[in-house]
Amino acid sequence: MQDYTPVAVGIDVGGTKTHLRARAGTGSVADHVRTSSGWRPHDPVAAAAWLTALVHDALPSGTRPSAVAVGGHACETPRQCEAVRVVLQERLQVPCLVVGDAELLVPAAGLDNGVGLVAGTGSVAVGRLADGSPVQVGGWGAVLGDEGGGAGLVREAARALWAAHDRGEAPDALADRLVAAFGVSEVPALGAALESATDVSAEWGRHAPAVFAAAEDGSLIAREVIADGGRALAALVVRLSERGVFVDDVVMAGSTVLAQPSLYEAFASALAAALPSARPRPLDVAPVEGAVALARSLLRPVTR
């Protein structure tokens, strides 16, 4: 009888790009990146069809997956993820798992327990209780939340500038940077510029570098906005701890917190003050590795 090595497929569906990685044992079967255009996690049938097409397109001809694990952007509740999983498993006829994309970080780091904290355009933290139940905090979008993410920092920077304007203060480096970034003539016009965004998170978030540049230029307002963002990220971990999640390891990812030392340092300082036992661990591998690890875990009962 010919030996068969199961193919574990992991998929990280991000807000802008999707990464599929498949392995058979230690060998690579596929490593495929594409845009996330068309991803509709709130429609289980459409989401499962999108994932199925991705698997068929990315795997070599004649290769079938043995297990598939997905970390999906905007998969916000266990019920929503389970609805997508059920349809996907019916389509692929192999064991499947669907979780929020932030849940990929802890297994990607090779850990069994801990917190996954993402601060890119948005921000969210996830963990699990002792019984395995998932807990998510944050991630409420740029209009109402996502403090410490790029879009949230821009929103708070604009609010701080409006408060300074109302106090009669002269525009500082943050005002100059943000006004230029949005292409408006003065601080009061920032309101209309923010409100005109059709994709709020993306359009606000892409201006986050202006906040960090202003801080480097000496803006005290920008520095306080960044410090507040770091404290807000630490507060997400504190909230998980208060709910009973193991938080000694905080695995971090995201284009904002890992690319901006001032935000990372503000977060790490606030976390150390609030939870001295918690250790921030920047993720040094692609998050899709967590999806591959989860897919492999689905194979264990079959291959042992």
C-alpha positions as CSV (number, residue, x, y, z in Angstrom):
1,M,0.0,0.0,0.0
2,Q,1.3,3.4,-0.9
3,D,2.0,5.8,2.0
4,Y,-0.1,8.9,2.0
5,T,1.0,12.1,3.8
6,P,-2.0,14.2,4.9
7,V,-2.1,17.8,3.5
8,A,-2.7,20.4,6.2
9,V,-4.0,23.7,4.7
10,G,-3.9,26.9,6.7
11,I,-5.5,30.1,5.5
12,D,-5.1,33.6,7.0
13,V,-7.8,35.9,5.5
14,G,-6.7,39.4,6.4
15,G,-8.4,42.7,5.8
16,T,-6.5,43.3,2.5
17,K,-4.6,40.1,1.7
18,T,-5.1,36.4,2.1
19,H,-2.3,33.9,2.7
20,L,-2.8,30.1,2.1
21,R,0.0,27.8,3.1
22,A,-0.2,24.0,2.7
23,R,2.1,21.3,4.0
24,A,2.4,17.6,3.8
25,G,4.6,16.5,6.7
26,T,7.6,18.9,6.6
27,G,7.2,19.5,2.9
28,S,5.7,22.6,1.3
29,V,2.7,21.9,-1.0
30,A,1.6,25.5,-1.6
31,D,2.3,29.0,-0.5
32,H,-0.2,31.4,-2.1
33,V,-1.0,35.1,-1.5
34,R,-3.9,37.0,-3.1
35,T,-6.2,39.9,-2.2
36,S,-9.1,39.4,0.2
37,S,-11.5,41.0,-2.3
38,G,-14.8,39.2,-2.2
39,W,-14.4,37.9,1.3
40,R,-17.9,38.1,3.0
41,P,-17.7,36.4,6.4
42,H,-21.2,37.5,7.4
43,D,-22.6,35.3,4.6
44,P,-21.6,31.7,5.4
45,V,-22.5,30.3,2.0
46,A,-20.6,33.0,0.2
47,A,-17.6,32.8,2.6
48,A,-17.4,29.0,2.2
49,A,-17.7,29.2,-1.6
50,W,-14.9,31.8,-1.6
51,L,-12.6,29.6,0.6
52,T,-13.4,26.5,-1.4
53,A,-12.4,28.3,-4.7
54,L,-9.2,29.5,-3.0
55,V,-8.2,26.0,-1.9
56,H,-8.9,24.6,-5.4
57,D,-7.0,27.4,-7.1
58,A,-4.0,27.3,-4.7
59,L,-3.3,23.6,-4.4
60,P,-1.5,21.8,-7.2
61,S,-3.7,19.9,-9.6
62,G,-4.8,16.5,-8.2
63,T,-3.9,17.5,-4.6
64,R,-6.7,17.3,-2.0
65,P,-6.6,18.8,1.4
66,S,-6.8,16.5,4.5
67,A,-7.8,19.3,6.9
68,V,-8.3,23.1,6.6
69,A,-8.1,25.8,9.2
70,V,-9.0,29.4,8.5
71,G,-8.4,32.6,10.5
72,G,-10.9,35.0,9.1
73,H,-10.9,38.8,9.3
74,A,-14.2,40.0,10.6
75,C,-15.2,36.6,11.9
76,E,-16.3,38.2,15.1
77,T,-18.2,35.6,17.1
78,P,-18.0,31.8,17.6
79,R,-21.5,31.5,16.1
80,Q,-20.4,33.3,13.0
81,C,-17.2,31.2,12.6
82,E,-19.1,28.0,13.2
83,A,-21.7,28.8,10.5
84,V,-18.9,29.3,8.0
85,R,-17.1,26.1,9.2
86,V,-20.2,24.0,8.7
87,V,-20.7,25.0,5.1
88,L,-17.0,24.8,4.3
89,Q,-16.7,21.3,5.7
90,E,-19.8,20.2,3.7
91,R,-18.1,21.5,0.6
92,L,-14.6,20.1,1.1
93,Q,-15.6,16.9,3.0
94,V,-12.6,17.1,5.3
95,P,-12.2,18.4,8.9
96,C,-12.4,22.2,9.0
97,L,-12.0,24.9,11.6
98,V,-12.8,28.6,11.3
99,V,-11.7,31.2,13.9
100,G,-11.0,34.9,13.9
101,D,-7.7,35.9,12.3
102,A,-6.3,37.1,15.7
103,E,-6.6,33.6,17.0
104,L,-3.8,32.5,14.7
105,L,-1.1,34.3,16.6
106,V,-0.8,32.1,19.7
107,P,-0.4,28.8,17.7
108,A,1.8,30.6,15.2
109,A,4.2,31.4,18.1
110,G,4.2,27.7,19.0
111,L,2.2,28.3,22.2
112,D,-0.8,26.5,23.6
113,N,-2.1,29.4,25.7
114,G,-1.8,33.1,25.7
115,V,-3.2,36.3,24.1
116,G,-3.2,37.2,20.5
117,L,-3.1,41.0,20.1
118,V,-3.4,42.7,16.7
119,A,-2.8,46.4,16.2
120,G,-2.7,47.2,12.5
121,T,-5.4,49.3,10.9
122,G,-7.7,48.2,13.7
123,S,-7.0,46.5,17.1
124,V,-8.3,43.4,18.8
125,A,-7.2,40.9,21.5
126,V,-8.3,37.3,21.8
127,G,-7.7,34.5,24.3
128,R,-9.3,31.4,25.7
129,L,-10.7,30.4,29.0
130,A,-9.6,27.3,30.8
131,D,-12.4,25.3,29.2
132,G,-11.3,26.4,25.8
133,S,-14.0,29.0,25.2
134,P,-12.8,31.9,23.1
135,V,-12.9,35.4,24.4
136,Q,-12.5,38.5,22.2
137,V,-12.2,42.1,23.3
138,G,-11.9,45.2,21.2
139,G,-12.2,45.1,17.4
140,W,-15.2,47.4,17.3
141,G,-14.2,49.3,14.2
142,A,-12.7,52.7,13.5
143,V,-15.8,54.8,14.2
144,L,-16.4,53.4,17.7
145,G,-13.3,51.6,18.8
146,D,-10.0,50.1,17.5
147,E,-8.0,52.2,20.0
148,G,-4.3,51.8,19.4
149,G,-4.8,50.8,15.8
150,G,-3.9,53.1,12.9
151,A,-7.4,54.3,12.2
152,G,-8.1,54.8,15.9
153,L,-5.0,56.8,16.3
154,V,-5.9,59.1,13.5
155,R,-9.4,59.6,14.9
156,E,-8.0,60.4,18.3
157,A,-5.4,62.7,16.8
158,A,-8.2,64.7,15.1
159,R,-10.2,64.9,18.3
160,A,-7.1,66.2,20.2
161,L,-6.5,68.8,17.5
162,W,-10.1,70.0,17.7
163,A,-9.8,70.3,21.5
164,A,-6.6,72.3,21.1
165,H,-8.3,74.5,18.5
166,D,-11.2,75.1,20.8
167,R,-8.7,76.2,23.5
168,G,-7.3,78.7,21.1
169,E,-3.9,77.0,20.8
170,A,-1.8,77.6,17.7
171,P,-1.5,74.6,15.3
172,D,1.4,72.4,16.0
173,A,3.3,69.8,14.0
174,L,0.5,67.3,14.3
175,A,-2.0,69.8,12.9
176,D,0.4,70.5,10.0
177,R,1.0,66.8,9.3
178,L,-2.7,65.7,9.5
179,V,-4.0,68.7,7.5
180,A,-1.5,67.9,4.8
181,A,-2.3,64.2,4.9
182,F,-6.0,64.8,4.4
183,G,-5.5,67.5,1.8
184,V,-7.4,70.2,3.7
185,S,-6.6,73.8,4.5
186,E,-7.1,73.9,8.3
187,V,-7.9,71.9,11.4
188,P,-11.7,72.5,11.4
189,A,-11.9,71.0,7.9
190,L,-10.6,67.6,9.2
191,G,-14.1,66.8,10.3
192,A,-15.6,66.8,6.8
193,A,-12.6,65.0,5.5
194,L,-12.9,62.1,8.0
195,E,-16.7,61.9,7.5
196,S,-16.4,61.7,3.7
197,A,-14.5,58.4,3.9
198,T,-16.3,55.5,2.2
199,D,-14.0,52.9,3.7
200,V,-13.4,54.4,7.1
201,S,-10.8,52.0,8.5
202,A,-8.6,52.0,5.4
203,E,-8.9,55.7,4.6
204,W,-8.3,56.9,8.1
205,G,-5.7,54.2,8.9
206,R,-3.4,55.1,6.0
207,H,-2.8,58.5,7.5
208,A,-1.4,57.0,10.8
209,P,2.2,57.6,9.8
210,A,1.5,61.4,10.0
211,V,0.8,61.0,13.7
212,F,4.1,59.3,14.3
213,A,6.0,61.7,12.1
214,A,4.5,64.6,14.1
215,A,5.6,63.0,17.4
216,E,9.1,62.9,16.0
217,D,8.8,66.5,15.0
218,G,8.1,67.4,18.6
219,S,4.3,67.5,18.8
220,L,3.3,66.9,22.4
221,I,-0.3,66.3,21.3
222,A,0.9,63.5,19.0
223,R,3.0,62.0,21.7
224,E,0.1,61.9,24.1
225,V,-2.2,60.3,21.4
226,I,0.4,57.6,20.9
227,A,0.8,57.0,24.7
228,D,-3.0,56.8,25.0
229,G,-3.0,54.3,22.2
230,G,-0.4,52.1,23.9
231,R,-2.4,52.3,27.2
232,A,-5.6,51.3,25.3
233,L,-3.9,48.2,23.8
234,A,-2.7,47.2,27.3
235,A,-6.2,47.7,28.6
236,L,-7.4,45.0,26.1
237,V,-5.0,42.5,27.8
238,V,-6.1,43.6,31.2
239,R,-9.8,43.0,30.2
240,L,-9.0,39.5,29.1
241,S,-7.1,38.8,32.4
242,E,-10.2,40.0,34.3
243,R,-12.3,37.5,32.4
244,G,-10.1,34.6,33.3
245,V,-7.8,34.3,30.2
246,F,-4.2,33.2,30.7
247,V,-2.2,36.3,29.7
248,D,1.4,35.6,30.6
249,D,2.3,35.5,26.9
250,V,1.0,38.3,24.7
251,V,1.7,37.5,21.0
252,M,1.6,40.7,19.0
253,A,1.2,41.3,15.3
254,G,0.0,44.2,13.1
255,S,1.5,46.7,10.8
256,T,1.1,49.6,13.3
257,V,2.4,48.3,16.6
258,L,5.3,46.4,15.2
259,A,6.4,49.1,12.8
260,Q,6.2,52.0,15.3
261,P,8.6,51.7,18.2
262,S,6.9,54.5,20.1
263,L,3.6,52.8,20.2
264,Y,5.1,49.4,21.1
265,E,7.1,51.0,23.9
266,A,4.0,52.8,25.2
267,F,2.1,49.5,25.1
268,A,4.9,47.5,26.8
269,S,5.3,50.1,29.6
270,A,1.5,50.2,30.3
271,L,1.3,46.4,30.2
272,A,4.2,46.0,32.7
273,A,2.6,48.5,35.1
274,A,-0.8,46.7,34.9
275,L,0.2,43.1,34.6
276,P,3.9,42.5,35.6
277,S,3.8,38.8,34.7
278,A,2.6,39.4,31.1
279,R,5.3,39.2,28.5
280,P,4.9,40.9,25.1
281,R,6.1,38.6,22.3
282,P,6.3,40.2,18.8
283,L,5.3,37.5,16.2
284,D,8.3,36.7,14.0
285,V,6.6,34.3,11.6
286,A,3.7,34.8,9.2
287,P,0.3,34.4,11.0
288,V,-0.6,31.7,8.5
289,E,1.7,29.4,10.4
290,G,-0.9,29.4,13.1
291,A,-3.5,28.3,10.7
292,V,-1.3,25.4,9.5
293,A,-0.8,24.4,13.1
294,L,-4.5,24.4,13.7
295,A,-5.1,22.3,10.6
296,R,-2.5,19.8,11.8
297,S,-4.3,19.6,15.1
298,L,-7.4,18.5,13.2
299,L,-5.4,15.5,11.9
300,R,-4.1,14.2,15.2
301,P,-7.1,11.9,16.0
302,V,-6.8,10.4,12.5
303,T,-3.0,10.0,12.2
304,R,-1.9,9.0,15.6
